[in-house]
Each structure stands twice: as C-alpha cells, then as structure tokens.
C-alpha cells in the first residue's frame, strides 16, 4: 500500500464529530490545514503534521505527531475549542473514516502535550496549542 494523506483523514474525522460541529454551528466546521487563512472567522481550528514516525516493517501505518492550534477571539472560547478537540481525539481507538470509496482507520490518538494557553501577537487572537500522536491505517 502506498502512503496516504493522514491530514485528510484527520480533518474528515474531526469535521464529522458532533462536539466539533456543535462548537462551530451554524457554520460548517472551520478546520484548516495547515494554517488558518487570513481574516478567518473565529473560533477555528488549525492543524498540521509536525513529524512522527513510521516503521519499514508496517509501511501503511504512519503515526504522525500533529500540532493543533485552537483559535478564538477570547481565551475562554479558545479553551472551549481545545476541550472539543480533546473530547474528539483523546483515547479513540479503531475509528473508521471513509473518504470516497476508501476506508481508513484511526487506530489510536494520544495527547502528547496538554493544551497551552497562548496570546497571539495579533490583538484579539487567542489560542490553545496542543500536540497529538495519531496512528492511522
């Protein structure tokens, strides 16, 4: 099997999660990879793969380390985005994600670093930064 786009699998999973959908209602989930576009509507979630590992013995099971930026226009709401993300990912196992006619599985997700409250250099932008290790097949 060839390498597939783990970012697409992660985004598809998050965009279908009830907690994430409720957070961004009534708009479609504002989930961006790799970064938020300029002047994005907040709250929003940005993420990108920052590294991770794979094994030559099982090449079709990559384990990316993913950075998530949970954005809002105040620190309380940024923390709410983080909480919804945490609830959607932490501890999940063997979750099927279908893209087109292909089934992928998130075998596991584990928070590597707890959410860190940060104030951006742009006034009115607050974020919570976290990292997850996500094993996908």
MARBA-3410 file (N, C-alpha, C, O; in Angstrom, 1 decimal):
137
0.8,-1.2,0.0,0.0,0.0,0.0,0.9,1.2,0.0,1.9,1.2,0.6 ~ 0.5,2.3,-0.7,1.3,3.5,-0.7,0.8,4.4,0.4,-0.2,4.3,1.0 ~ 1.7,5.4,0.6,1.4,6.4,1.7,0.2,7.2,1.3,0.0,7.6,0.1 ~ -0.7,7.5,2.3,-1.9,8.3,2.0,-1.8,9.5,2.8,-0.9,9.7,3.7 ~ -2.8,10.4,2.6,-2.8,11.8,3.2,-3.4,11.7,4.6,-4.6,11.7,4.8
-2.6,11.6,5.7,-3.1,11.5,7.0,-3.8,12.7,7.4,-4.8,12.7,8.2 ~ -3.4,13.9,6.9,-4.1,15.2,7.3,-5.6,15.1,6.8,-6.5,15.6,7.5 ~ -5.8,14.5,5.6,-7.1,14.4,5.1,-8.0,13.5,5.9,-9.2,13.8,6.2 ~ -7.4,12.4,6.4,-8.1,11.5,7.3,-8.5,12.2,8.6,-9.7,12.1,9.1 ~ -7.6,12.9,9.2,-7.8,13.6,10.5,-8.9,14.7,10.3,-9.8,14.8,11.1
-8.8,15.5,9.2,-9.8,16.5,9.0,-11.2,16.0,8.8,-12.1,16.5,9.3 ~ -11.2,14.9,8.0,-12.5,14.3,7.7,-13.2,13.8,9.0,-14.4,13.9,9.2 ~ -12.4,13.2,9.9,-12.9,12.7,11.2,-13.4,13.8,12.0,-14.5,13.8,12.6 ~ -12.6,14.9,12.1,-13.0,16.0,13.0,-14.2,16.7,12.5,-15.0,17.2,13.3 ~ -14.3,16.9,11.2,-15.4,17.6,10.6,-16.7,16.8,10.8,-17.8,17.4,10.6
-16.7,15.5,11.1,-17.9,14.8,11.4,-18.2,14.6,12.8,-19.2,14.0,13.2 ~ -17.3,15.1,13.7,-17.5,14.9,15.2,-18.6,15.8,15.7,-18.6,17.0,15.4 ~ -19.5,15.3,16.4,-20.7,16.1,16.9,-20.3,17.2,17.8,-20.8,18.3,17.7 ~ -19.3,17.1,18.7,-18.8,18.2,19.5,-18.2,19.3,18.7,-18.4,20.5,19.1 ~ -17.4,19.0,17.7,-16.8,20.0,16.9,-17.9,20.7,16.1,-17.9,21.9,15.9
-18.8,19.9,15.5,-19.9,20.5,14.7,-20.7,21.5,15.6,-21.0,22.6,15.1 ~ -21.0,21.1,16.8,-21.8,22.0,17.7,-21.1,23.2,18.0,-21.7,24.3,18.1 ~ -19.8,23.1,18.2,-18.9,24.3,18.5,-19.0,25.4,17.4,-19.0,26.6,17.7 ~ -18.9,24.9,16.2,-18.9,25.8,15.0,-20.2,26.1,14.4,-20.3,26.9,13.4 ~ -21.3,25.6,15.0,-22.7,25.8,14.4,-23.0,27.3,14.4,-22.6,28.0,15.4
-23.7,27.8,13.5,-24.4,27.1,12.4,-23.5,26.9,11.1,-23.9,26.3,10.2 ~ -22.3,27.5,11.2,-21.4,27.4,10.0,-20.8,26.0,10.0,-20.7,25.3,11.0 ~ -20.3,25.6,8.8,-19.6,24.4,8.6,-18.3,24.4,9.5,-17.8,25.5,9.7 ~ -17.8,23.3,9.9,-16.6,23.4,10.8,-15.5,24.1,10.1,-15.1,23.9,9.0 ~ -14.9,25.0,10.9,-13.8,25.8,10.4,-12.5,25.1,10.9,-11.9,25.5,11.8
-12.1,24.1,10.1,-11.0,23.3,10.4,-10.0,23.5,9.2,-10.4,23.2,8.1 ~ -8.8,24.0,9.5,-7.9,24.3,8.4,-6.6,23.6,8.5,-6.1,23.4,9.7 ~ -6.0,23.2,7.4,-4.7,22.5,7.4,-4.0,23.1,6.2,-4.5,23.0,5.1 ~ -2.8,23.7,6.4,-2.0,23.7,7.6,-2.3,24.9,8.5,-2.0,24.8,9.7 ~ -2.8,26.0,8.0,-2.9,27.2,8.8,-4.3,27.8,8.5,-4.9,27.6,7.5
-4.7,28.7,9.4,-5.9,29.5,9.2,-5.7,30.5,8.0,-4.6,31.0,8.0 ~ -6.6,30.7,7.2,-6.4,31.7,6.2,-6.5,33.1,6.8,-7.0,33.3,7.9 ~ -6.0,34.1,6.2,-6.0,35.5,6.7,-7.5,35.9,6.9,-8.3,35.6,6.0 ~ -7.8,36.5,8.0,-9.1,37.0,8.4,-10.1,35.9,8.5,-11.3,36.1,8.3 ~ -9.7,34.7,9.0,-10.6,33.6,9.2,-11.6,34.0,10.3,-11.3,34.7,11.2
-12.8,33.5,10.2,-13.8,33.7,11.2,-13.5,32.8,12.4,-13.1,31.6,12.2 ~ -13.5,33.3,13.6,-13.2,32.6,14.8,-14.5,32.2,15.5,-15.5,33.0,15.4 ~ -14.6,31.2,16.3,-13.5,30.3,16.6,-13.1,29.4,15.4,-14.0,29.2,14.5 ~ -11.9,28.8,15.4,-11.5,28.0,14.3,-10.4,27.1,14.9,-9.8,27.3,15.9 ~ -10.1,26.0,14.1,-9.1,25.1,14.4,-8.1,24.9,13.2,-8.5,24.7,12.1
-6.8,25.0,13.5,-5.8,24.8,12.5,-4.9,23.7,13.0,-4.7,23.5,14.2 ~ -4.4,22.9,12.0,-3.5,21.8,12.4,-2.6,21.5,11.2,-2.8,21.8,10.1 ~ -1.5,20.8,11.6,-0.5,20.3,10.6,0.3,19.2,11.2,0.5,19.2,12.5 ~ 0.9,18.4,10.4,1.7,17.3,10.8,3.1,17.9,11.0,3.7,18.5,10.1 ~ 3.7,17.8,12.2,5.0,18.3,12.6,6.1,17.3,12.6,7.2,17.6,12.7
5.7,16.0,12.4,6.7,15.0,12.5,6.0,13.7,12.8,4.8,13.5,12.4 ~ 6.6,12.8,13.4,6.1,11.5,13.8,7.0,10.4,13.4,8.2,10.6,13.2 ~ 6.5,9.2,13.3,7.3,8.1,12.9,6.5,7.1,12.1,5.3,7.1,12.0 ~ 7.3,6.2,11.5,6.7,5.1,10.7,7.7,3.9,10.9,8.8,4.1,11.3 ~ 7.3,2.8,10.4,8.2,1.6,10.5,8.3,1.0,9.2,7.3,0.9,8.4
9.5,0.6,8.8,9.7,-0.1,7.5,9.0,-1.4,7.4,8.8,-2.0,6.4 ~ 8.7,-2.0,8.6,8.0,-3.3,8.6,6.5,-3.3,8.4,5.9,-4.2,8.0 ~ 5.9,-2.1,8.7,4.5,-1.9,8.6,4.3,-0.5,7.9,3.9,0.4,8.6 ~ 4.6,-0.4,6.6,4.7,0.9,6.0,3.3,1.6,5.9,3.3,2.9,5.8 ~ 2.2,0.9,5.9,0.9,1.6,5.8,0.3,2.0,7.1,-1.0,2.2,7.1
1.1,2.1,8.1,0.5,2.6,9.4,1.4,3.7,9.9,2.2,3.5,10.8 ~ 1.3,4.9,9.4,2.0,6.0,9.9,1.5,6.5,11.2,0.3,6.4,11.5 ~ 2.4,7.1,12.0,2.0,7.7,13.3,2.5,9.2,13.3,3.5,9.4,13.9 ~ 1.7,10.1,12.7,2.1,11.5,12.7,1.9,12.1,14.1,1.0,11.8,14.8 ~ 2.8,13.1,14.4,2.7,13.9,15.5,2.1,15.2,14.9,2.6,15.8,14.1
0.9,15.6,15.4,0.1,16.7,14.9,0.0,17.8,15.8,-0.4,17.6,17.0 ~ 0.3,19.0,15.3,0.1,20.2,16.1,-1.3,20.8,15.8,-1.6,21.0,14.7 ~ -2.0,21.1,16.9,-3.3,21.7,16.8,-3.3,23.1,17.4,-2.8,23.3,18.5 ~ -3.8,24.1,16.7,-4.0,25.4,17.2,-5.5,25.7,17.3,-6.2,25.8,16.3 ~ -6.0,25.9,18.5,-7.4,26.2,18.8,-7.6,27.7,19.0,-7.2,28.2,20.0
-8.1,28.3,18.0,-8.2,29.8,17.9,-9.6,30.3,18.3,-10.6,29.7,18.1 ~ -9.6,31.5,18.9,-10.8,32.2,19.3,-10.4,33.7,19.5,-9.3,34.0,19.5 ~ -11.5,34.5,19.7,-11.2,35.9,20.0,-11.1,36.2,21.5,-11.1,37.4,21.9 ~ -11.2,35.2,22.3,-11.0,35.4,23.7,-10.5,34.0,24.3,-10.6,33.0,23.7 ~ -9.8,34.1,25.4,-9.1,32.9,25.9,-10.1,31.8,26.4,-9.8,30.6,26.3
-11.3,32.2,26.9,-12.2,31.2,27.3,-12.7,30.3,26.1,-12.8,29.1,26.2 ~ -13.1,31.0,25.0,-13.6,30.3,23.9,-12.4,29.5,23.2,-12.7,28.4,22.7 ~ -11.2,30.0,23.2,-10.1,29.2,22.7,-10.0,27.9,23.5,-9.7,26.8,22.9 ~ -10.2,27.9,24.8,-10.1,26.7,25.6,-11.3,25.8,25.3,-11.1,24.6,25.4 ~ -12.5,26.4,25.0,-13.6,25.5,24.6,-13.3,24.8,23.3,-13.7,23.6,23.1
-12.6,25.4,22.3,-12.2,24.7,21.1,-11.3,23.6,21.5,-11.4,22.5,20.9 ~ -10.3,23.8,22.3,-9.4,22.8,22.8,-10.1,21.6,23.4,-9.8,20.5,23.2 ~ -11.1,21.9,24.3,-11.8,20.9,25.0,-12.6,20.0,24.0,-12.7,18.8,24.2 ~ -13.2,20.7,23.0,-14.0,19.9,22.0,-13.0,19.0,21.2,-13.3,17.8,20.9 ~ -11.8,19.5,20.9,-10.8,18.7,20.2,-10.3,17.6,21.0,-10.3,16.4,20.6
-10.0,17.8,22.3,-9.6,16.8,23.2,-10.7,15.7,23.3,-10.3,14.5,23.3 ~ -11.9,16.1,23.5,-13.0,15.1,23.6,-13.1,14.3,22.3,-13.5,13.1,22.4 ~ -12.9,14.9,21.2,-13.0,14.2,19.9,-11.9,13.2,19.7,-12.1,12.2,19.0 ~ -10.7,13.5,20.2,-9.5,12.7,19.9,-9.0,11.8,21.0,-8.7,10.6,20.8 ~ -8.8,12.3,22.2,-8.1,11.6,23.3,-8.7,10.2,23.5,-9.8,10.0,23.9
-7.8,9.2,23.3,-8.2,7.8,23.6,-9.0,7.1,22.6,-9.4,5.9,22.8 ~ -9.3,7.7,21.5,-10.1,7.0,20.5,-9.3,5.8,19.9,-8.1,5.8,19.9 ~ -10.0,4.7,19.5,-9.3,3.5,19.0,-10.2,2.9,17.9,-11.4,2.8,18.0 ~ -9.5,2.6,16.8,-10.1,1.8,15.7,-11.3,2.5,15.2,-12.4,1.8,15.0 ~ -11.3,3.8,14.9,-12.4,4.5,14.3,-12.3,4.6,12.8,-11.3,5.0,12.3
-13.4,4.1,12.2,-13.4,4.1,10.7,-13.7,5.5,10.1,-14.6,6.2,10.6 ~ -12.9,5.9,9.1,-13.1,7.2,8.4,-13.2,6.8,7.0,-12.2,6.3,6.4 ~ -14.3,7.1,6.3,-14.5,6.8,4.9,-14.3,8.1,4.1,-14.9,9.1,4.3 ~ -13.4,8.0,3.1,-13.2,9.1,2.1,-13.4,8.5,0.8,-12.6,7.6,0.3 ~ -14.4,9.0,0.1,-14.7,8.4,-1.2,-15.1,6.9,-1.0,-16.1,6.6,-0.3
-14.4,6.0,-1.7,-14.7,4.6,-1.6,-13.7,3.9,-0.7,-13.7,2.6,-0.6 ~ -12.9,4.6,0.0,-11.8,4.0,0.8,-12.0,4.2,2.3,-12.3,5.3,2.7 ~ -11.9,3.1,3.0,-12.0,3.2,4.5,-10.6,3.3,5.1,-9.7,2.5,4.7 ~ -10.4,4.2,6.0,-9.2,4.3,6.8,-9.6,4.1,8.2,-10.8,4.2,8.6 ~ -8.6,3.9,9.1,-8.9,3.7,10.5,-7.9,4.5,11.3,-6.7,4.5,11.1
-8.5,5.3,12.2,-7.6,5.9,13.2,-7.5,4.9,14.3,-8.4,4.6,15.1 ~ -6.3,4.3,14.4,-6.1,3.2,15.4,-6.0,3.7,16.8,-6.4,3.0,17.7 ~ -5.4,4.9,16.9,-5.3,5.4,18.3,-5.0,6.9,18.2,-4.4,7.4,17.2 ~ -5.3,7.6,19.2,-4.9,9.0,19.3,-4.6,9.3,20.8,-5.3,8.9,21.7 ~ -3.5,10.0,21.0,-3.0,10.3,22.4,-2.4,11.7,22.4,-1.6,12.0,21.6
-2.9,12.4,23.4,-2.3,13.8,23.6,-0.9,13.7,24.1,-0.6,13.0,25.1 ~ 0.0,14.3,23.3,1.4,14.4,23.7,1.7,15.5,24.7,2.5,15.4,25.6 ~ 1.1,16.6,24.5,1.3,17.8,25.3,0.0,18.5,25.6,-0.8,18.7,24.7 ~ -0.3,18.7,26.9,-1.6,19.3,27.3,-1.7,20.7,26.7,-0.7,21.4,26.4 ~ -2.9,21.2,26.5,-3.2,22.5,25.9,-2.5,23.6,26.7,-2.6,23.7,27.9
-1.8,24.4,25.9,-1.1,25.6,26.4,-1.8,26.9,26.0,-2.0,27.1,24.8 ~ -2.2,27.7,26.9,-2.9,29.0,26.6,-1.9,30.0,26.1,-0.9,30.3,26.8 ~ -2.1,30.5,24.9,-1.2,31.5,24.4,-1.9,32.7,23.9,-3.1,32.6,23.4 ~ -1.3,33.9,23.9,-1.8,35.1,23.4,-1.0,35.4,22.1,0.2,35.5,22.2 ~ -1.7,35.6,21.0,-1.1,35.8,19.7,-0.6,37.3,19.7,-1.1,38.1,20.4
0.4,37.5,18.8,0.9,38.9,18.6,-0.2,39.8,17.9,-0.1,41.0,18.0 ~ -1.2,39.2,17.3,-2.2,39.9,16.7,-3.3,40.2,17.7,-3.8,39.2,18.3 ~ -3.7,41.4,18.0,-4.7,41.7,19.0,-6.0,41.0,18.7,-6.5,41.0,17.6 ~ -6.6,40.4,19.8,-7.9,39.8,19.6,-7.8,38.3,19.2,-8.9,37.7,18.9 ~ -6.6,37.8,19.1,-6.5,36.4,18.7,-5.8,35.6,19.9,-4.7,36.0,20.3
-6.5,34.6,20.3,-6.1,33.8,21.4,-6.1,32.4,20.9,-6.9,32.0,20.1 ~ -5.2,31.5,21.4,-5.1,30.1,21.0,-4.7,29.2,22.1,-4.0,29.7,23.1 ~ -5.1,28.0,22.0,-4.6,26.9,22.9,-3.8,26.0,21.9,-4.4,25.5,20.9 ~ -2.6,25.7,22.3,-1.7,24.9,21.5,-1.6,23.5,22.1,-1.4,23.4,23.3 ~ -1.8,22.4,21.3,-1.6,21.1,21.8,-1.1,20.2,20.7,-1.1,20.6,19.5
-0.6,19.0,21.1,0.0,18.1,20.2,-0.6,16.7,20.4,-0.7,16.3,21.6 ~ -0.9,16.0,19.4,-1.4,14.6,19.5,-0.6,13.7,18.6,-0.2,14.1,17.5 ~ -0.4,12.5,19.1,0.1,11.4,18.3,-1.1,10.6,17.8,-1.9,10.1,18.6 ~ -1.2,10.4,16.5,-2.3,9.8,15.9,-1.9,8.7,14.9,-1.2,8.9,14.0 ~ -2.3,7.4,15.2,-1.9,6.3,14.4,-3.0,6.0,13.4,-4.1,5.8,13.8
-2.7,6.0,12.1,-3.7,5.8,11.1,-3.3,4.6,10.2,-2.1,4.4,9.9 ~ -4.4,3.9,9.8,-4.2,2.8,8.8,-5.2,2.9,7.7,-5.2,2.1,6.8
END
